Amino acid sequence: MAESKDERRTYASLGAVFLPLGIVFWLTMDNWAVALPFLVLGLTFLAVGMKPGRKPKPGADGRPRA
């Protein structure tokens, strides 16, 4: 499934929200177990959002290959 640039940008934005939230929970509550889900979500969303998009395969647009 090919993802558009906007979808990847959305994932990166979610990562930019969840990661600092996890850091704040970790530092203020002094309990890493509360922060762990937020840190994992933030890192995962950032990784998915920052990965490069796929290049279309030749002939994928319906035109025959040359």
Secondary structure, 3 states (H helix, E strand, C coil): CCCCHHHHHHHHHHHHHHHHHHHHHHHHHCCHHHHHHHHHHHHHHHHHHHCCCCCCCCCCCCCCCC
